[in-house]
Amino acid sequence: MRGSTDVQISRVDWLVVVIYFALVFIGWFNIYAAVYDSQAPQSMFDMSINSGQQLVRIGISVVLIILIMVADYRFFENLSLYIYMLFILILIATPFIGKEVNGQVLSIGIGSLRIQPGEFAKLATALALAKVMERPTFDMTKTNDQLKAFGILFLPVALILLQPDTGTAMVYFSMFLMFYREGFPQKYYILGIGFIALSLLSLGIENNLYLAIGIIAIMVILILMGKKTWQRIVAFSLIGLGMIAYSYSIDFVVSKLPEHQQNRIMVLFNPNIDPLGVGWNVTQSKIAIGSGGLMGKGYLEGTQTKFDFVPEQHTDFIFCTLGEEFGWTGSLVVIGLFVTLLIRLVIMAERQKNRFSRIYGYCVISILLFHFMINIAMTIGLFPVVGIPLPFFSYGGSSLWAFTILLFIFVKLDSSRSQQLGRIS
Amino acid sequence: MNDQRPVVVIILILLVGLVLLTKLFSIQVLDDSFMKRAERNAIQRVVDHPYRGLIYDRNGKLLVYNNPIFDLMVVPKEFHVEDTARFLNLFGITKEHLIEKYTAAKKYSSVKPSPLIKQISTTDFAKMQDFLIDYPGLFIMTRSVRSYPEPIAAHALGYIGEINARQLERDSAHYYSQGDYVGLSGMERFYEDDLRGEKGVKYKMVNVRGIDKGPFKDGEYDTASVAGINLTSTIDRELQLYGEFLMQGKTGSVVAIEPKSGEILAMISAPFYDPNDLTGSEFGKTYTQLNKDPQKPLFNRPIMAMYPPGSIFKIVQSLIGLQDGILTPETTFACNKSLVACHNHPSPVNLFGAIRNSCNPYYHQAFRKMINREVSSNTFKDTEIGLNDWRDKVLKFGLGSRLGIDIVGEKGGDVPSSRLYDKFYGEGRWKYSTIYSLSIGQGELQVTPVQMANLAAIFANKGYYYTPHLIKSVDGDPSQIPAQYRVKNEVGVDAHHFDMVQDAMAEALYGTAARAIIKDLVIAGKTGTAQNPHGEDHSVFVAFAPKDDPKIAIAVYVENAGWGGRAAASTASLMIEKYIKGDITRPELQDYVLAGNFIY
């Protein structure tokens, strides 16, 4: 066993490890900056402030990494379904044994040691999906197999929506990126993108009549361009009518959403609707990032993030501190690190010899890409405010540990790929 | 089977990175509006107001200073008290007061400061400072207002107030901003640039609730304020105080000048007001009240009131006549009352006798000789040329135009030229008989009290004057005062002509103003009576003393007090005694002036 571990260490993908630690420590520096008070400066290592606590969590993460790296690579595959079931049970139990904050029950635990099962359930779902989909006969174009995959994916989503935590639930939909790689038909993605585009247009355009005229015009052009069979004419007419009906109904649907979600959507189209209310987060976050300029204000010199103008500055809005103090240069470095990490993970996933490792790798890519994209997009007003953390960056134990385990299980699988049987179809 | 799909995923990842970086580039680098909004958010520009310069009297006694006012402020959100009884005891307030003020403060804002205790004395403030740190959310706010140890010289010193829109517009250097205090009158206005100092700016950071989070960039961009320059005034505090004591309840002016320098020793405008009333938050209310007062206490009589000079002008006439050679000490005229009214005195008189007795017909005849010199055969033309020549000589005595005292609002008085009569009667339609009133200081002549005091200084100096001024030194340096106050103005009459005039003025006291005589102090003076069509005549007196080494020249106007020999001469005499001897030896004369019954 020891011998085999030594061999595996040499096969660890060090680029991923280096990027991971770079992001964790840049994040840690920014967490310190976010709570830094120039009038009463405290040590970065002070346990009474966030940065001190985060350092302990980073230490625990290192222990977790070591445990994962010395474990047997088969452990994760063999136990994946049990881990999944365990977390399903925990998610069911959370509303009953958890602690309620702002009407949401997100965390369980005893005393100060609390974890958010929602964060870890992503990991469990990724393992379970990889396990179920690794079978050589599994085919994402077949309805039967599609339903199996969807079942595993949507069970935790339903439970998380009960907490309710919309942001975390949304993350699970990122798995459609993995489904795409595993052969889920392209037409659904085109439909989905079209659906989202139509929704955004319906919400964004004041008068839906213009949209309806546009849809009719496109349908007429499509009918005229192809064969003018009556089937095609009827089909396009129905699709056009359906789209028009949808565009009118979405406003109605949105109006039935809880108010805070409605506002989050509307602010996206016009952040000036209510700059002191709903728009506050986005407006202040944009001011903080936008005031950074090319080079930033300098470390610990930020004013917007430090003086509480930006809410949630050390958790979901941690990117503001970076943007304000390090400017576009800092943004470039961090986004560059994320993009490099994600592309490296794609390359790693593609070199896996068994399907379990590859599917799991794509789950990691899907989750990280989604968090990275949505978190930064919301801080600069490109996406509605959803409470999801920036991986490795945001303050908080659960999210850091969950992302660490998520990533390093894949690093472990990758490092032991030569020992695995080639089962790639 | 899905070979192109990993490539699509990589393209998607790159696309996400590109979109985010593009949007970030646009808000961080291209659009600088966020930077400005961030500054508005978190950086407050706080103007550090400098201490305004102080004003001292000529002997170094304080006339105007800045009085710090301390207010104890509370920020409700941060305020916290464990032991209420101890707190109440330390700060010397009742529980009700605390509750009332705290409630009001909280109602206003829980994060912005509100006053808890207003106007704390300096000693209480010193005590409080020691235990202030035990109570979070409390701090002392210091304001400063102009204060006056003695409530005197209000008109000379002037007042400060909030800058008005027009002044702001004229401020091309953009030094001032809305709400700044500037000198609005008196020395405060004239020496504004010296007194105001230089404003400083501090940039401080505030958090989202407006709570101070310390200096921006450790004060790199801050500038310290520079205190205003202290001024020393020419005013003698004791003399000014005594003058206001004498003038209480009266209407009029007293202007005392040091002849050899033009320094104004005292300048009193009665009725006066307490300059402390025009400071602080009550300014607006008090100002309106004073402005409405029918007695016009804000009207600065010494420089703004104009009266005909009356008999005192006869001295100017005598001097011009002597210089021109038209009069000699021996020139004699009869007191011909058919020309102009006079009182009974020996007749005929020479020039000395004319001054001593203030003989009206003498000057009627003398002035005709000065005006009609037969330079033209046309009597109208001759009068016109004569008048204008004469006027030029009179103007040299500092009459007919502003002297240029260091207070804004000075009036120039009036010495009529031919143009005035041309306008009134038509060109070539007036002659000496039209303008003869000028000979005895009546008619169209108008003089301000400060011009009159300046005349007394000219008589004392035997032919020259320094423009009367209130500034003695700037920042302790006498050479820093405006250059125009160090220029000697010659009146164009040779010094020896003044000897006889001075003797006659000293003699005149025995005839017209016996009350003004002081033992072993020779005063040269001249009474006057400014005719007042609206009531009793105004009592006027000018004098200088001691005659052989003049230290003080003075003009006193007491309105509606009749003959100059009573109210004005008595007041002037007491002022001279006070200034030269330091104390008053004639309490009965002081009582007479204070009683104020001059018409009998």
Chai-1 contact restraints between the chains, C-beta under 6 A:
chainA,res_idxA,chainB,res_idxB,connection_type,confidence,min_distance_angstrom,max_distance_angstrom,comment,restraint_id
A,S38,B,G214,contact,1.0,0.0,6.0,A-B,restraint_1
A,Q39,B,G214,contact,1.0,0.0,6.0,A-B,restraint_2
A,R181,B,R5,contact,1.0,0.0,6.0,A-B,restraint_3
A,G183,B,N2,contact,1.0,0.0,6.0,A-B,restraint_4
A,I287,B,F34,contact,1.0,0.0,6.0,A-B,restraint_5
A,I287,B,R37,contact,1.0,0.0,6.0,A-B,restraint_6
A,I287,B,A38,contact,1.0,0.0,6.0,A-B,restraint_7
A,G290,B,I27,contact,1.0,0.0,6.0,A-B,restraint_8
A,G290,B,Q28,contact,1.0,0.0,6.0,A-B,restraint_9
A,G290,B,F34,contact,1.0,0.0,6.0,A-B,restraint_10
A,S291,B,F34,contact,1.0,0.0,6.0,A-B,restraint_11
A,S291,B,M35,contact,1.0,0.0,6.0,A-B,restraint_12
A,S291,B,A38,contact,1.0,0.0,6.0,A-B,restraint_13
A,G292,B,Q28,contact,1.0,0.0,6.0,A-B,restraint_14
A,G293,B,Q28,contact,1.0,0.0,6.0,A-B,restraint_15
A,L294,B,V29,contact,1.0,0.0,6.0,A-B,restraint_16
A,T303,B,A42,contact,1.0,0.0,6.0,A-B,restraint_17
A,T303,B,M205,contact,1.0,0.0,6.0,A-B,restraint_18
A,Q304,B,A38,contact,1.0,0.0,6.0,A-B,restraint_19
A,F307,B,A42,contact,1.0,0.0,6.0,A-B,restraint_20
A,F307,B,N207,contact,1.0,0.0,6.0,A-B,restraint_21
A,F307,B,V208,contact,1.0,0.0,6.0,A-B,restraint_22
A,F307,B,K213,contact,1.0,0.0,6.0,A-B,restraint_23
A,D308,B,N207,contact,1.0,0.0,6.0,A-B,restraint_24
A,D308,B,V208,contact,1.0,0.0,6.0,A-B,restraint_25
A,F309,B,N41,contact,1.0,0.0,6.0,A-B,restraint_26
A,F309,B,V208,contact,1.0,0.0,6.0,A-B,restraint_27
A,G327,B,Q28,contact,1.0,0.0,6.0,A-B,restraint_28
A,W328,B,L24,contact,1.0,0.0,6.0,A-B,restraint_29
A,W328,B,F25,contact,1.0,0.0,6.0,A-B,restraint_30
A,W328,B,Q28,contact,1.0,0.0,6.0,A-B,restraint_31
A,W328,B,V29,contact,1.0,0.0,6.0,A-B,restraint_32
A,S331,B,L24,contact,1.0,0.0,6.0,A-B,restraint_33
A,I335,B,G17,contact,1.0,0.0,6.0,A-B,restraint_34
A,I335,B,L20,contact,1.0,0.0,6.0,A-B,restraint_35
A,I335,B,L21,contact,1.0,0.0,6.0,A-B,restraint_36
A,V339,B,I13,contact,1.0,0.0,6.0,A-B,restraint_37
A,V339,B,G17,contact,1.0,0.0,6.0,A-B,restraint_38
A,L342,B,I13,contact,1.0,0.0,6.0,A-B,restraint_39
A,I343,B,I10,contact,1.0,0.0,6.0,A-B,restraint_40
A,I343,B,I13,contact,1.0,0.0,6.0,A-B,restraint_41
A,V346,B,P6,contact,1.0,0.0,6.0,A-B,restraint_42
A,V346,B,V9,contact,1.0,0.0,6.0,A-B,restraint_43
A,V346,B,I10,contact,1.0,0.0,6.0,A-B,restraint_44
A,E350,B,P6,contact,1.0,0.0,6.0,A-B,restraint_45
A,M373,B,V16,contact,1.0,0.0,6.0,A-B,restraint_46
A,I376,B,L20,contact,1.0,0.0,6.0,A-B,restraint_47
A,I380,B,K23,contact,1.0,0.0,6.0,A-B,restraint_48
A,L382,B,K23,contact,1.0,0.0,6.0,A-B,restraint_49
